[in-house]
Amino acid sequence: MKAGAGYTFFLDGAQAQQRTFSGASFPVLLNGQPGLVTEDTVADYRNVTVGNTF
């Protein structure tokens, strides 16, 4: 969920994290280009949804 520079991340319907990103540090996030990243593990993403809440 995105509201301005604030993002709320959910995993399996449960809130996993809430963050605020500045445009200077994370301009891609403010341009609406989502992505999924893993580190030191393998992941299989299915049924990914990106939505806005105003």
Secondary structure, DSSP 4 states (H G I P E B T S, - for coil): -EETTEEEEEETTEEEEEEE--TTT-HHHHTT------SSS-----S----B--
